[in-house]
Amino acid sequence: MELSPYYEKKMDCLNCKKSFPTLKVRSKFIKVASSDSDFQPIYADENVQALYYNVFVCEHCGFSFTEDFTKYFAPGIKEQIDEQITKKWVHHDFNGERTVFQAIQAYKLALLCADIKKEKSVAKAGLALRLGWLYRSLKNAGQEQRFLKIARDQYMESFSTEDYASTQMSGVRIMYMIAELSRRLGDNENATRFFSKVIENQRTGGEAKLVEMAKEQWELMRANRT
């Protein structure tokens, strides 16, 4: 019998605490052939898109979250989730294999939940960025730009508040993301400012790969201007 790329995992909802099944992709099936300059993964097997399964959608209350969400709910937040999400929730099951459209729906739900729950800007940026990638895969430039802008603005917020400090994101990577997303949005002023911040970082022995990428994108911008 051939092994499926997917397996079912039981999740406990952060909000209502009930458990629900969700599909995950086995790591041996996740082969990234290359990645875009804003880190969008291009999978070797385009039929197995691990990106589609990062969001867990609770079938009971509609609360949607990723592994980046904190378990803490500030006072009054659960009531807001109940009002804005659970009361409007029509039971549907995200447990099967997802299409790109179901993935988009799941990410939009997670972004709404992150907003209500006041998750860190760095987490909201990651959700918006992935929505940008999903729309890019559909060649929907308008929606791609819309979500890349949300991602860029949330990364700016994260950079100024340093809320990325206890996450896997480094300051250099945040600066690179601001620069690259600004470049893609045609905001050359911010792109230039933040690419130079990344490049300056090489003196402190910062992340060499990001410094190289920043130099490449900087050159690309300069070439496009002349």
C-alpha positions, 0 to 999 in steps of 0.5 A, a space after each residue: 500500500 502506498 503511503 499517503 503524504 498526509 496524516 491526521 492529527 488531533 488538535 485541541 482548540 485554543 479557544 473552546 478546548 474541544 478536540 478536532 482532527 486536522 490533516 498534516 503533511 508528512 515531512 518526508 513529502 515536503 520537498 522545496 525545490 526553490 524559494 522566491 525572494 520573499 521566501 515563498 516555497 516552490 514545492 518539488 511536487 506541486 500536488 503536495 502543498 504543505 503551505 495549505 495545512 499550516 492553519 488549524 480550523 476548529 470545526 466546533 467554534 470556527 476559531 482558526 490558529 497556527 502554531 505561532 499563536 499564544 495560548 493566552 487570551 486577554 480578558 474579554 477576547 473569548 467573548 469577542 471571538 464568540 460574537 464575531 466568529 462562533 455565532 456566525 460559524 456555519 459548520 464546515 470541515 477543513 479536515 480533508 485535502 485542501 484546495 488553494 481556495 480552502 487554504 485561502 479561507 483558512 488563512 483569512 479566518 486565522 488572520 481575523 482571529 489573530 486580529 481579535 486575539 491581538 496576536 503579535 504583529 510578527 504572527 499576523 505578518 506571517 499569515 498575510 504574507 502566506 495569503 499573498 503567496 497563495 494569491 500569487 499562485 493564482 496569478 491574482 496580482 491585486 489580492 497578492 499586493 493587498 496582502 503583501 502590503 498588510 504583511 509589510 505593515 505588520 513587519 514594520 510594526 513588529 520591527 518598531 515594537 521588537 515583538 519578534 524577540 522570542 520568535 524564530 524571526 531575527 531582526 535582520 530577517 524582519 528588515 529584509 522582509 520589510 525591504 523585499 515586500 516594499 520593493 514588490 509594492 513599488 515603495 522604493 524608499 522603504 526598500 532602499 532604507 531597509 536593504 541598506 540596514 540589512 547590508 550594514 549588518 554584515 559588519 556584525 557578522 549577521 546572517 550572510 545569506 540574507 545580506 547576499 539576498 539584500 545585495 541582489 535585490 538592491 542591484 535589481 532595484 538599481 537596474 530597474 531604475 536606470 
